């Protein structure tokens, strides 16, 4: 592992934007740390530390960094898709476009879905076994319900990958206007939601808010976020988010809180979009000093190593956290009242144990995050490849989102949850995800991109 990381780091081309890799790792790391810190686990269940101590909610303006990950995704997707366009085979225009799209989806989804499907299948088998043996209560039942919740992020990311080609074309034609259009749509949704009381319209902002942040990644890929614009994004976003929270219907927390009538996260709100703007501006202002730091070989090797296992660590970090709490309960270790002095004193130990168990799980499953062999070049793509890949990506999206909602609890009872007004069970969600991935693989394999 060490030698391969050293070789990868040493082979990094001078043109690579190392700061993007750092942002990817740092944003996922912040999410993991936030989940570990916010969990207020007691023998009676799992609460949220931010609900116990509301004064801590301003910390979410620093720890809610998912917008940075989606911003980085837009940057990477633009470079990847354009690279495939340059390598597309000589063929009929329609077939060539379908080939590029299907190859793009396959390439971007492989590293995302391979570790995800392993996680899903391992947990599905474990959940079924536990419930066949009569378990599934207490902390085990909570774990079975909650361990899949972070998959919502992968579902949204899948949608961004699928929408990259048309949105990239809009960006190339309108530039900042394309971003403004998506942001304006998000504003319209919240006006209809809060001022006009239109039901269900808020769910459109799952697309408009996150795709607007993703669109900023396209602008960065074209060098259109310079220091002045970064300062405007940071300052304007922060002022806007503060005003919306102070004078509008938006809560202070940038993550979901139990029992709240309005969440900034689910579905996303205009306040979360403003929060994303200030975060994007802030990280862009830090680009130059961070780039100098990343020129140091040891620092860059650390980033390369972390990038190679980041998705695996993200998938399994809640498993590790619940494993630590389960072990503490099994050993009859007394857990102090959340947010008490004794509870805070235990935090370093719990974090260290969760990190150690996550590292062990990463060691066991990291091989599935390694990229698979590329598609065989030179085969002209079918005109059906693009629609087939798009249908497969849609199935994956619905399956992953469904599983994040329903969890693995109540498998034997046929438990379901509503996904866009349709009841979905865990087995159905797994089947959709696996079937969709196989369709993307079939469409993208041998798509003719050299």
C-alpha positions in Angstrom: 0.0 0.0 0.0 2.8 2.4 1.0 4.8 1.9 -2.1 1.8 2.1 -4.4 0.8 5.4 -2.8 4.3 6.7 -3.2 4.4 5.7 -6.8 1.0 7.3 -7.5 2.0 10.5 -5.7 5.3 10.6 -7.6 3.6 10.1 -11.0 1.2 13.0 -10.4 1.3 15.3 -13.5 2.2 18.9 -13.0 -1.1 19.9 -14.5 -3.2 18.1 -11.8 -5.2 20.4 -9.5 -4.1 18.9 -6.1 -6.3 21.2 -4.2 -9.4 19.5 -5.6 -8.2 16.2 -4.2 -7.7 17.8 -0.8 -11.2 19.3 -0.8 -12.7 16.0 -1.6 -11.0 14.3 1.3 -11.5 17.1 3.7 -15.2 17.5 3.0 -15.9 13.8 3.5 -13.7 13.8 6.6 -15.7 16.7 8.0 -19.0 14.8 7.4 -17.7 11.7 9.2 -16.4 13.8 12.2 -19.7 15.7 12.3 -21.7 12.4 12.5 -19.5 11.0 15.2 -19.7 14.2 17.3 -23.5 14.8 16.9 -24.6 11.3 17.9 -26.0 11.4 21.4 -26.4 7.6 22.0 -28.0 6.3 25.2 -29.5 3.0 26.1 -32.9 4.5 25.1 -31.9 5.4 21.6 -29.9 7.8 19.5 -30.4 11.6 19.8 -28.8 14.6 18.2 -26.3 16.6 20.3 -27.4 19.8 18.5 -30.9 19.3 19.9 -29.6 18.7 23.3 -27.4 21.8 23.2 -28.9 24.2 20.6 -26.1 26.7 21.3 -23.9 24.4 19.2 -26.0 24.7 16.0 -23.8 27.6 14.6 -21.0 24.9 14.2 -23.0 23.4 11.4 -22.0 26.5 9.3 -18.5 25.0 9.4 -19.2 21.3 9.6 -22.0 21.1 6.9 -19.5 20.9 4.0 -21.5 18.7 1.5 -21.7 21.7 -0.8 -17.9 21.6 -1.2 -18.0 18.0 -2.2 -20.7 18.6 -4.9 -18.7 21.7 -6.0 -15.6 19.5 -6.4 -17.8 16.9 -8.2 -18.8 19.5 -10.8 -15.2 20.4 -11.5 -14.2 16.7 -11.9 -17.2 15.8 -14.0 -16.5 18.6 -16.4 -12.9 17.5 -16.9 -13.8 13.8 -17.2 -16.6 14.3 -19.8 -14.6 16.7 -21.9 -11.7 14.2 -21.9 -14.0 11.5 -23.2 -15.4 13.8 -25.9 -11.9 14.4 -27.2 -11.3 10.6 -27.4 -14.6 9.6 -28.9 -14.5 7.3 -31.9 -15.3 8.2 -35.5 -18.9 7.2 -35.8 -22.4 8.6 -36.6 -22.9 11.7 -34.4 -25.8 10.2 -32.5 -24.0 6.9 -31.8 -20.8 8.8 -30.8 -22.7 11.0 -28.3 -24.5 8.0 -26.8 -21.1 6.1 -26.5 -19.5 9.0 -24.7 -22.5 9.4 -22.3 -22.6 5.7 -21.5 -18.8 5.5 -21.1 -18.9 8.6 -18.9 -21.6 7.2 -16.6 -19.8 3.8 -16.3 -16.5 5.5 -15.5 -17.9 7.8 -12.9 -20.3 5.3 -11.3 -17.9 2.4 -11.0 -15.8 3.8 -8.1 -18.9 5.0 -6.4 -21.2 2.0 -6.8 -18.7 -0.9 -6.4 -18.0 -0.1 -2.7 -21.6 0.9 -2.2 -23.0 -2.4 -3.4 -20.6 -4.3 -1.2 -21.7 -2.2 1.7 -25.4 -2.8 0.9 -25.0 -6.6 0.3 -22.9 -7.2 3.5 -25.4 -5.2 5.6 -28.4 -6.8 3.9 -27.1 -10.3 4.7 -26.2 -9.3 8.2 -29.6 -7.7 8.8 -31.5 -10.7 7.5 -29.4 -13.1 9.7 -30.0 -11.0 12.8 -33.7 -10.9 12.3 -34.0 -14.6 11.4 -32.4 -15.2 14.8 -34.9 -13.1 16.5 -32.8 -10.0 17.0 -33.3 -6.4 15.8 -34.3 -4.6 19.0 -32.5 -2.0 21.0 -29.3 -0.5 19.6 -29.2 -3.2 16.9 -32.6 -2.1 15.6 -31.5 1.5 15.6 -28.3 0.6 13.7 -30.3 -1.3 11.1 -32.5 1.7 10.5 -29.8 4.4 10.5 -26.7 2.8 9.0 -28.0 3.4 5.5 -29.0 7.1 6.0 -25.8 8.6 4.5 -26.6 6.9 1.2 -28.8 9.9 0.3 -25.6 11.7 -0.6 -24.6 9.0 -3.1 -28.1 9.1 -4.6 -27.9 12.9 -5.1 -24.4 12.5 -6.5 -25.6 9.9 -9.0 -28.1 12.5 -10.3 -25.4 15.0 -10.7 -23.3 12.6 -12.8 -26.3 11.8 -15.0 -27.2 15.4 -15.6 -23.6 16.5 -16.3 -23.7 16.5 -20.1 -26.8 18.7 -20.7 -25.8 21.0 -17.8 -22.3 21.3 -19.1 -23.7 22.3 -22.5 -25.8 25.0 -20.8 -22.7 26.2 -19.0 -20.7 26.4 -22.1 -23.4 28.5 -23.7 -24.5 30.7 -20.8 -21.7 30.5 -18.2 -22.7 32.3 -15.0 -26.2 32.6 -16.5 -26.7 28.8 -16.3 -25.9 28.9 -12.6 -28.1 32.0 -12.1 -31.0 30.1 -13.8 -30.7 27.2 -11.3 -30.3 29.5 -8.3 -33.4 31.5 -9.5 -35.3 28.3 -9.8 -34.4 27.5 -6.2 -35.6 30.9 -5.1 -38.9 30.4 -7.0 -39.4 27.1 -5.3 -39.0 28.6 -1.8 -41.3 31.5 -2.6 -44.0 29.0 -3.8 -43.4 26.9 -0.7 -43.4 29.5 2.0 -45.3 32.4 0.5 -47.9 30.6 -1.6 -48.1 27.4 0.4 -47.9 25.2 -2.7 -47.7 21.6 -1.6 -44.8 19.3 -2.5 -43.0 21.9 -4.6 -40.1 22.0 -2.0 -38.9 18.6 -3.3 -37.8 20.3 -6.5 -35.0 21.9 -4.6 -33.3 18.5 -4.2 -32.4 19.2 -7.8 -32.1 23.0 -8.1 -30.0 23.7 -5.0 -27.5 20.9 -5.4 -27.2 21.3 -9.2 -26.6 25.0 -8.7 -23.6 24.2 -6.4 -22.5 21.5 -8.9 -22.6 24.2 -11.7 -20.1 26.3 -9.8 -17.7 23.4 -10.3 -18.0 23.9 -14.1 -17.2 27.5 -13.7 -14.1 26.6 -11.6 -13.0 24.1 -14.3 -13.0 27.0 -16.8 -11.1 29.3 -14.4 -14.0 31.6 -14.0 -13.9 31.9 -10.2 -11.0 34.2 -9.6 -10.1 35.8 -6.2 -12.5 38.7 -6.6 -15.5 36.5 -7.5 -14.5 34.1 -4.7 -14.6 37.0 -2.2 -18.0 38.0 -3.6 -19.3 34.5 -3.3 -18.0 34.1 0.3 -19.2 37.5 1.5 -22.5 37.6 -0.4 -23.4 34.0 0.5 -22.6 34.5 4.2 -24.6 37.8 4.4 -27.5 36.2 2.5 -27.6 33.1 4.7 -27.5 35.1 7.8 -30.3 37.4 6.7 -32.5 34.4 5.6 -32.0 32.7 9.0 -32.5 35.9 10.9 -35.6 37.2 9.1 -37.0 34.3 7.1 -38.6 30.9 7.9 -35.3 29.1 7.9 -33.7 27.4 11.0 -30.2 28.1 12.2 -28.9 24.6 11.8 -27.6 23.7 8.4 -28.3 20.0 9.1 -31.6 18.3 9.8 -32.9 18.4 13.4 -35.3 16.0 14.9 -38.9 17.3 15.1 -38.3 20.6 13.3 -41.0 21.8 11.0 -38.5 23.2 8.4 -35.2 21.6 7.6 -32.5 23.3 5.6 -31.4 19.9 4.4 -34.4 17.8 3.5 -35.4 19.2 1.2 -32.7 21.8 0.7 -33.6 25.4 1.1 -32.4 28.8 -0.3 -30.6 29.2 3.0 -28.6 26.1 2.3 -27.7 27.3 -1.2 -26.5 30.6 0.3 -24.5 28.6 2.8 -23.0 26.6 -0.1 -22.0 29.8 -1.9 -20.1 31.2 1.1 -18.3 27.8 1.6 -17.3 27.7 -2.1 -16.0 31.2 -2.0 -14.1 30.6 1.3 -12.3 27.4 0.0 -11.4 29.2 -3.2 -9.8 32.1 -1.2 -7.7 29.4 0.5 -6.6 27.8 -2.8 -3.1 29.5 -3.1 -1.8 28.7 0.4 -3.2 25.2 0.2 -1.5 24.6 -3.2 1.8 25.6 -1.7 1.3 23.1 1.2 0.4 20.3 -1.2 3.7 20.7 -3.0 5.3 19.0 0.0 5.8 15.3 -0.9 4.6 14.0 2.5 1.5 16.1 2.5 0.6 15.1 -1.0 1.2 11.4 -0.3 -1.2 11.6 2.6 -3.9 13.2 0.4 -3.4 10.5 -2.3 -3.7 7.7 0.3 -6.8 9.2 1.8 -8.4 9.7 -1.6 -8.0 6.0 -2.3 -10.2 5.0 0.6 -12.4 8.0 1.2 -15.6 6.5 -0.1 -15.1 3.3 1.8 -14.5 5.2 5.0 -17.6 7.3 4.4 -19.8 4.2 3.8 -18.6 2.3 6.9 -18.1 5.2 9.4 -21.6 4.8 11.0 -21.0 1.0 11.3 -17.9 1.7 13.2 -19.6 4.3 15.5 -22.5 1.9 16.4 -19.9 -0.9 16.8 -18.1 1.2 19.4 -21.3 2.0 21.3 -22.4 -1.6 21.1 -19.1 -2.7 22.6 -19.4 -0.2 25.4 -22.9 -1.4 26.2 -21.8 -5.0 26.1 -19.0 -4.3 28.5 -21.4 -2.4 30.8 -19.4 0.8 30.5 -21.5 3.6 31.9 -22.3 6.3 29.3 -22.7 9.8 30.8 -25.6 12.1 30.0 -25.1 13.6 26.6 -23.4 17.0 26.7 -22.4 16.6 30.4 -18.8 17.2 31.5 -18.2 13.5 31.8 -19.7 12.9 28.3 -17.3 15.5 26.8 -14.4 13.9 28.6 -15.2 10.6 26.9 -15.3 12.2 23.4 -11.6 11.7 22.5 -11.8 8.1 23.5 -14.9 7.4 21.5 -13.5 9.2 18.5 -10.3 7.3 18.6 -12.1 3.9 18.9 -14.5 4.8 16.0 -11.5 5.9 13.9 -9.7 2.6 14.7 -12.7 0.5 13.8 -13.3 2.5 10.6 -9.6 1.9 9.7 -10.1 -1.9 10.2 -13.2 -1.8 8.0 -11.4 0.2 5.3 -8.6 -2.4 5.3 -11.2 -5.1 4.8 -13.2 -3.4 2.0 -10.8 -0.9 0.3 -10.1 -3.2 -2.6 -13.6 -2.6 -3.9 -12.9 1.1 -4.3 -10.1 0.6 -6.7 -11.0 1.4 -10.3 -12.0 -1.6 -12.4 -10.4 -2.3 -15.8 -11.4 0.2 -18.4 -13.8 -0.7 -21.2 -12.4 -2.3 -24.3 -11.6 0.4 -26.8 -12.5 0.6 -30.5 -16.1 -0.7 -30.5 -18.6 1.7 -32.0 -21.3 2.5 -29.6 -25.0 1.6 -30.1 -27.6 4.3 -30.5 -29.3 2.6 -27.5 -26.3 2.9 -25.2 -27.2 6.4 -24.0 -30.8 5.7 -23.1 -29.9 2.4 -21.5 -27.2 4.0 -19.4 -29.6 6.8 -18.4 -32.3 4.3 -17.4 -29.8 2.4 -15.4 -28.6 5.5 -13.6 -32.2 6.4 -12.8 -32.8 3.0 -11.2 -29.6 3.3 -9.2 -30.7 6.8 -8.0 -34.1 5.6 -6.9 -32.7 2.4 -5.3 -30.0 4.2 -3.3 -32.4 6.9 -2.1 -35.0 4.4 -1.3 -32.6 2.4 0.8 -31.4 5.5 2.6 -35.0 6.1 3.7 -36.2 2.6 4.6 -33.0 1.1 6.1 -32.6 -2.6 6.9 -34.9 -2.8 9.9 -38.1 -4.8 9.6 -37.0 -6.9 6.7 -39.1 -9.9 7.7 -42.1 -7.6 8.4 -42.1 -6.1 4.9 -41.3 -2.6 6.2 -41.6 0.1 3.5 -41.0 3.8 3.3 -42.4 6.4 0.8 -40.1 7.4 -2.0 -41.8 10.1 -4.2 -45.2 8.8 -3.0 -44.4 5.2 -3.8 -43.8 2.6 -1.0 -40.4 0.9 -1.3 -38.9 -1.9 0.7 -35.3 -2.6 1.3 -35.2 -5.7 -1.0 -36.8 -3.7 -3.8 -34.3 -0.8 -3.3 -31.4 -3.2 -3.4 -32.8 -4.8 -6.6 -33.2 -1.5 -8.3 -29.7 -0.4 -7.4 -28.0 -3.6 -8.5 -30.1 -3.8 -11.7 -29.5 -0.2 -12.6 -25.7 -0.6 -12.1 -25.7 -3.7 -14.3 -27.5 -1.7 -17.1 -24.9 1.1 -16.8 -22.1 -1.5 -17.0 -23.6 -3.1 -20.0 -24.2 0.2 -21.8 -20.8 1.6 -21.0 -18.6 -1.5 -21.6 -16.9 -1.3 -25.0 -18.6 2.0 -25.7 -15.9 2.9 -28.2 -14.1 5.7 -26.3 -10.4 5.3 -26.9 
